[in-house]
């Protein structure tokens, strides 16, 4: 009985996953303001005001990172087999940014998500 409950809870957690809210940026063009963006996401990491009054703000949405994982090895019926010495694999994940461009009146006029 207890195992069945534990398995049911495990299945619920695995199937639920992470819920992330996606923003429909094209629908916000002309309506979303710089003040709303700062309220929602905090102060931008970078900001520039152009000569025509346009403001370009940039937020870091995910930091870059290096993921290090051990190479696989196996313990079989005959014992250990795999590489002679443990090895590691490195994978690089880039940083992700959101750039919002606001017109002189403070309304969103363009957006861009990119990685560097």
VEXLUMNU-779115 format. One line per field, with one value per atom (N, C-alpha, C, O): residue number from 1; residue in one letter; atom name; z, y, x. Coordinates in pm, whole numbers. Atoms other than C-alpha are relative to their C-alpha. Layout:
REM residues N
resi (NUM	...)
resn (A	...)
name (CA	...)
Z (Z	...)
Y (Y	...)
X (X	...)
***
This chain:
REM residues 116
resi (1	1	1	1	2	2	2	2	3	3	3	3	4	4	4	4	5	5	5	5	6	6	6	6	7	7	7	7	8	8	8	8	9	9	9	9	10	10	10	10	11	11	11	11	12	12	12	12	13	13	13	13	14	14	14	14	15	15	15	15	16	16	16	16	17	17	17	17	18	18	18	18	19	19	19	19	20	20	20	20	21	21	21	21	22	22	22	22	23	23	23	23	24	24	24	24	25	25	25	25	26	26	26	26	27	27	27	27	28	28	28	28	29	29	29	29	30	30	30	30	31	31	31	31	32	32	32	32	33	33	33	33	34	34	34	34	35	35	35	35	36	36	36	36	37	37	37	37	38	38	38	38	39	39	39	39	40	40	40	40	41	41	41	41	42	42	42	42	43	43	43	43	44	44	44	44	45	45	45	45	46	46	46	46	47	47	47	47	48	48	48	48	49	49	49	49	50	50	50	50	51	51	51	51	52	52	52	52	53	53	53	53	54	54	54	54	55	55	55	55	56	56	56	56	57	57	57	57	58	58	58	58	59	59	59	59	60	60	60	60	61	61	61	61	62	62	62	62	63	63	63	63	64	64	64	64	65	65	65	65	66	66	66	66	67	67	67	67	68	68	68	68	69	69	69	69	70	70	70	70	71	71	71	71	72	72	72	72	73	73	73	73	74	74	74	74	75	75	75	75	76	76	76	76	77	77	77	77	78	78	78	78	79	79	79	79	80	80	80	80	81	81	81	81	82	82	82	82	83	83	83	83	84	84	84	84	85	85	85	85	86	86	86	86	87	87	87	87	88	88	88	88	89	89	89	89	90	90	90	90	91	91	91	91	92	92	92	92	93	93	93	93	94	94	94	94	95	95	95	95	96	96	96	96	97	97	97	97	98	98	98	98	99	99	99	99	100	100	100	100	101	101	101	101	102	102	102	102	103	103	103	103	104	104	104	104	105	105	105	105	106	106	106	106	107	107	107	107	108	108	108	108	109	109	109	109	110	110	110	110	111	111	111	111	112	112	112	112	113	113	113	113	114	114	114	114	115	115	115	115	116	116	116	116)
resn (X	X	X	X	X	X	X	X	X	X	X	X	X	X	X	X	X	X	X	X	X	X	X	X	X	X	X	X	X	X	X	X	X	X	X	X	X	X	X	X	X	X	X	X	X	X	X	X	X	X	X	X	X	X	X	X	X	X	X	X	X	X	X	X	X	X	X	X	X	X	X	X	X	X	X	X	X	X	X	X	X	X	X	X	X	X	X	X	X	X	X	X	X	X	X	X	X	X	X	X	X	X	X	X	X	X	X	X	X	X	X	X	X	X	X	X	X	X	X	X	X	X	X	X	X	X	X	X	X	X	X	X	X	X	X	X	X	X	X	X	X	X	X	X	X	X	X	X	X	X	X	X	X	X	X	X	X	X	X	X	X	X	X	X	X	X	X	X	X	X	X	X	X	X	X	X	X	X	X	X	X	X	X	X	X	X	X	X	X	X	X	X	X	X	X	X	X	X	X	X	X	X	X	X	X	X	X	X	X	X	X	X	X	X	X	X	X	X	X	X	X	X	X	X	X	X	X	X	X	X	X	X	X	X	X	X	X	X	X	X	X	X	X	X	X	X	X	X	X	X	X	X	X	X	X	X	X	X	X	X	X	X	X	X	X	X	X	X	X	X	X	X	X	X	X	X	X	X	X	X	X	X	X	X	X	X	X	X	X	X	X	X	X	X	X	X	X	X	X	X	X	X	X	X	X	X	X	X	X	X	X	X	X	X	X	X	X	X	X	X	X	X	X	X	X	X	X	X	X	X	X	X	X	X	X	X	X	X	X	X	X	X	X	X	X	X	X	X	X	X	X	X	X	X	X	X	X	X	X	X	X	X	X	X	X	X	X	X	X	X	X	X	X	X	X	X	X	X	X	X	X	X	X	X	X	X	X	X	X	X	X	X	X	X	X	X	X	X	X	X	X	X	X	X	X	X	X	X	X	X	X	X	X	X	X	X	X	X	X	X	X	X	X	X	X	X	X	X	X	X	X	X	X	X	X	X	X	X	X	X	X	X	X	X	X	X	X	X	X	X	X	X	X	X	X	X	X	X	X	X	X	X	X	X)
name (N	CA	C	O	N	CA	C	O	N	CA	C	O	N	CA	C	O	N	CA	C	O	N	CA	C	O	N	CA	C	O	N	CA	C	O	N	CA	C	O	N	CA	C	O	N	CA	C	O	N	CA	C	O	N	CA	C	O	N	CA	C	O	N	CA	C	O	N	CA	C	O	N	CA	C	O	N	CA	C	O	N	CA	C	O	N	CA	C	O	N	CA	C	O	N	CA	C	O	N	CA	C	O	N	CA	C	O	N	CA	C	O	N	CA	C	O	N	CA	C	O	N	CA	C	O	N	CA	C	O	N	CA	C	O	N	CA	C	O	N	CA	C	O	N	CA	C	O	N	CA	C	O	N	CA	C	O	N	CA	C	O	N	CA	C	O	N	CA	C	O	N	CA	C	O	N	CA	C	O	N	CA	C	O	N	CA	C	O	N	CA	C	O	N	CA	C	O	N	CA	C	O	N	CA	C	O	N	CA	C	O	N	CA	C	O	N	CA	C	O	N	CA	C	O	N	CA	C	O	N	CA	C	O	N	CA	C	O	N	CA	C	O	N	CA	C	O	N	CA	C	O	N	CA	C	O	N	CA	C	O	N	CA	C	O	N	CA	C	O	N	CA	C	O	N	CA	C	O	N	CA	C	O	N	CA	C	O	N	CA	C	O	N	CA	C	O	N	CA	C	O	N	CA	C	O	N	CA	C	O	N	CA	C	O	N	CA	C	O	N	CA	C	O	N	CA	C	O	N	CA	C	O	N	CA	C	O	N	CA	C	O	N	CA	C	O	N	CA	C	O	N	CA	C	O	N	CA	C	O	N	CA	C	O	N	CA	C	O	N	CA	C	O	N	CA	C	O	N	CA	C	O	N	CA	C	O	N	CA	C	O	N	CA	C	O	N	CA	C	O	N	CA	C	O	N	CA	C	O	N	CA	C	O	N	CA	C	O	N	CA	C	O	N	CA	C	O	N	CA	C	O	N	CA	C	O	N	CA	C	O	N	CA	C	O	N	CA	C	O	N	CA	C	O	N	CA	C	O	N	CA	C	O	N	CA	C	O	N	CA	C	O	N	CA	C	O	N	CA	C	O	N	CA	C	O	N	CA	C	O	N	CA	C	O	N	CA	C	O	N	CA	C	O	N	CA	C	O	N	CA	C	O	N	CA	C	O	N	CA	C	O)
Z (0	0	0	-77	-10	100	-127	-169	124	-213	-112	-194	105	-434	12	-90	-22	-279	-40	-106	33	-312	-151	-205	146	-678	-66	-164	55	-746	15	-78	-22	-591	-90	-145	89	-786	-143	-211	135	-1110	-17	-122	7	-1033	-10	-92	5	-966	-133	-186	127	-1280	-117	-208	111	-1505	8	-93	-17	-1360	-62	-142	56	-1444	48	139	-35	-1422	-85	-206	73	-1517	-19	79	27	-1686	-83	-174	70	-1803	-123	-112	121	-2162	-28	-12	26	-2256	-149	-228	140	-2584	-30	-28	22	-2665	-120	-109	111	-3008	37	-14	-41	-2842	91	106	-91	-2599	-70	-10	72	-2866	-9	-48	3	-2842	126	141	-121	-2505	129	227	-119	-2259	17	-81	-24	-2096	68	122	-66	-1967	151	216	-143	-1617	37	140	-25	-1638	-6	75	14	-1754	124	174	-120	-1461	121	208	-110	-1222	-7	96	17	-1367	17	79	7	-1411	79	83	-72	-1197	-94	-214	85	-1322	-105	-76	104	-1652	35	107	-20	-1650	-83	-43	87	-1937	-53	-75	54	-2063	-80	-42	82	-2337	-54	-99	57	-2442	-129	-129	131	-2810	-23	52	25	-2959	-36	-14	34	-3083	117	100	-118	-2728	24	128	-15	-2783	113	126	-108	-2481	-29	-58	20	-2520	134	186	-128	-2203	-23	-110	17	-2164	137	231	-121	-1897	-24	-129	2	-1829	54	168	-44	-1812	47	123	-47	-1763	-17	-127	3	-1677	-78	-89	66	-1876	107	223	-95	-1714	-74	-192	52	-1769	81	204	-65	-1691	-13	-123	-2	-1589	49	155	-35	-1581	-16	-109	15	-1521	-120	-154	112	-1817	56	168	-53	-1786	25	-47	-28	-1633	51	91	-31	-1553	98	92	-88	-1278	-43	-19	49	-1433	87	188	-76	-1310	11	109	-3	-1396	69	78	-67	-1212	-84	-171	63	-1331	-143	-170	132	-1697	-49	-18	45	-1864	-19	-36	18	-1899	119	230	-107	-1700	112	230	-101	-1524	-25	-140	19	-1462	-81	-61	81	-1714	19	79	-13	-1732	-135	-217	121	-2009	39	134	-27	-2015	-113	-231	96	-2186	39	157	-25	-2219	-36	-144	26	-2189	-1	97	10	-2308	90	142	-72	-2128	-94	-214	79	-2246	47	167	-28	-2267	-65	-163	57	-2331	-21	73	33	-2509	-39	-131	30	-2505	-43	22	52	-2710	17	-27	-30	-2597	-77	-88	72	-2800	100	221	-84	-2667	99	207	-92	-2511	101	177	-100	-2310	-34	49	41	-2507	-75	-146	65	-2628	-151	-202	145	-2996	-64	-181	54	-3039	117	227	-100	-2848	-70	-189	55	-2897	114	217	-93	-2708	-72	-189	65	-2777	103	223	-85	-2640	-40	-158	30	-2614	79	70)
Y (-121	0	126	219	-117	243	19	132	-10	160	55	133	-49	227	151	221	-145	573	71	175	-61	649	3	104	3	541	99	164	-97	750	142	222	-134	1058	26	135	-13	997	28	112	-21	974	141	203	-136	1302	102	194	-94	1482	-5	99	13	1346	56	116	-46	1429	149	212	-142	1776	87	176	-78	1919	144	178	-142	2287	77	55	-84	2538	136	204	-131	2842	82	32	-89	3137	56	112	-59	3236	131	142	-133	3599	16	-17	-28	3694	143	238	-133	3984	72	193	-74	4064	66	173	-58	4125	122	203	-111	4370	125	232	-115	4597	111	87	-116	4946	17	120	-9	4873	-9	60	24	4755	116	162	-116	5036	-41	-151	24	5062	-13	-95	9	5119	-137	-193	134	4792	-104	-196	94	4608	2	-103	-12	4741	-55	-116	56	4651	-153	-219	145	4297	-69	-175	70	4218	67	15	-72	4469	90	94	-89	4722	-79	-189	72	4624	-9	75	17	4494	101	147	-102	4731	88	41	-92	5039	108	153	-106	5293	87	38	-95	5606	54	107	-46	5692	146	201	-143	6043	34	147	-27	6008	-25	-18	24	5931	-147	-181	144	5554	-53	-11	62	5347	-149	-214	143	5001	-57	-20	65	4789	-147	-210	140	4446	-69	-17	80	4181	-134	-196	135	3867	-91	-76	89	3591	-135	-204	124	3293	10	39	-9	3291	-116	-224	109	3090	-93	-54	96	2778	-113	-139	119	2479	-118	-117	117	2145	-112	-149	106	1875	-128	-129	127	1513	-112	-111	113	1191	-85	-98	90	959	-129	-169	119	647	-116	-135	125	332	-98	-57	102	8	-102	-141	111	-248	-116	-116	115	-574	-122	-113	122	-931	-38	-100	32	-965	107	92	-108	-645	127	144	-131	-298	-12	-86	-18	-218	140	194	-138	116	53	-25	-54	356	-36	-59	33	281	103	68	-105	615	77	98	-76	809	127	196	-121	1086	86	42	-93	1384	65	83	-68	1551	139	154	-138	1930	48	25	-59	2103	146	176	-143	2482	39	7	-56	2647	153	210	-145	3011	80	27	-92	3310	44	60	-46	3421	139	169	-139	3783	34	-27	-59	3976	148	219	-141	4311	60	13	-71	4547	142	210	-134	4867	79	38	-84	5146	131	189	-127	5450	115	93	-119	5806	17	74	-12	5787	-114	-123	106	5478	-129	-220	120	5217	-96	-53	103	4888	8	9	-1	4903	-119	-149	120	4594	-83	-32	90	4293	-104	-131	103	4028	-85	-33	93	3719	-59	-97	53	3600	-60	-38	65	3398	49	76	-33	3492	-93	-84)
X (83	0	87	65	-87	275	83	108	-77	477	-85	-36	89	179	-18	-20	15	132	130	126	-129	504	20	66	-14	504	-95	-58	96	193	53	44	-55	356	120	135	-115	675	-44	14	52	477	-55	-35	55	298	112	105	-113	628	72	111	-70	790	-80	-23	84	496	-31	-62	32	440	108	76	-109	783	-3	-78	-5	867	-98	-108	92	605	67	96	-59	755	-99	-166	92	558	70	179	-55	622	-72	-194	55	572	-20	68	30	406	47	-32	-58	642	-61	-85	62	492	-133	-166	129	154	19	-73	-25	315	55	60	-56	466	-105	-220	88	315	-84	-150	82	149	83	55	-83	416	96	156	-87	615	130	143	-128	968	-21	44	29	829	-55	-19	54	633	112	115	-111	946	88	128	-83	1149	-73	-11	79	866	-1	12	6	845	135	142	-129	1216	112	224	-104	1403	78	51	-79	1656	77	124	-74	1822	149	203	-144	2179	78	185	-60	2264	-112	-224	98	2084	72	180	-59	2154	-112	-215	96	1968	60	171	-47	2000	-38	-119	21	1999	-144	-187	140	1639	-95	-217	83	1515	-32	-88	22	1496	89	204	-76	1606	9	-91	-23	1760	45	150	-29	1754	28	-33	-37	1911	6	66	2	1852	67	46	-55	2054	-109	-152	108	1791	52	-16	-62	2024	150	199	-146	2395	60	1	-72	2645	55	73	-54	2780	68	42	-64	3001	-52	-46	55	2843	103	142	-100	3089	-68	-132	62	2973	102	183	-92	3164	-39	-156	29	3199	-59	-28	67	2990	96	194	-70	3126	-105	-213	100	2952	55	172	-32	2954	-89	-209	77	2849	26	96	-21	2841	147	187	-142	3210	83	205	-71	3303	-3	-89	-5	3399	53	147	-58	3448	-32	-138	10	3496	140	234	-134	3789	90	43	-95	4106	-3	1	10	4087	-128	-167	126	3769	25	125	-11	3715	-124	-223	111	3486	-28	62	43	3291	-47	-124	43	3247	-89	-61	92	2958	-21	-43	19	2925	-143	-191	133	2583	15	62	-22	2581	-95	-193	88	2431	-112	-90	115	2085	-41	-41	36	1972	-134	-176	121	1651	28	64	-20	1682	-135	-201	124	1384	34	114	-23	1381	-129	-236	115	1149	10	119	2	1046	13	12	-19	1089	-115	-96	114	739	-7	-103	-8	843	-71	-78	73	645	94	185	-81	797	-17	-129	9	885	71	47	-66	1109	53	73	-55	1238	87	71	-87	1504	54	96	-64	1620	121	111	-119	1974	94	81	-101	2264	137	162	-140	2631	88	211)
***
